[in-house]
Amino acid sequence: MAKAIKAQIKLHVPAAQANPAPPVGPALGQHGVNIMQFCKQFNDQTKGRDGLILPVVISVFEDRTFTFIIKSPPSSVLLKRAANLAKASGVSGKETIGKVSKKQIEEIAQLKLPDLNTDSLQKAIKIIEGTARSMGIAVEG
């Protein structure tokens, strides 16, 4: 018989840098989860992805055990990394602060495809291009 889920927690945690400090500690502690066990497992699974902020969905069960799923990084983080930017434009549509190529957009779309609400790569590319445009990043090619 399957375990009953007590709660689902959604967090954004830097890769390989989970620690008991906020936001991880308080979010897990209120459900009685072993915080250090989560931090060790998360850090082990995300080694080599340094610098990325990863969304994680943690399912907490009635017996205080847990499982978690690590999603792909947000599109905005991947676009900023591809364009070598620290932050996005404050006035999108009027100010272009960076450029990315079609090839980079396609690579980001491939990476994000499992987490997007489409199965088509062409539609995923359109979604990523829209995110880039709203961030003030021009798409070349």
Helices and strands as residue ranges (DSSP letters): E 5-14, H 24-29, H 35-45, E 53-61, E 66-70, H 75-82, E 98-101, H 102-112, G 113-115, H 121-134, E 137-140
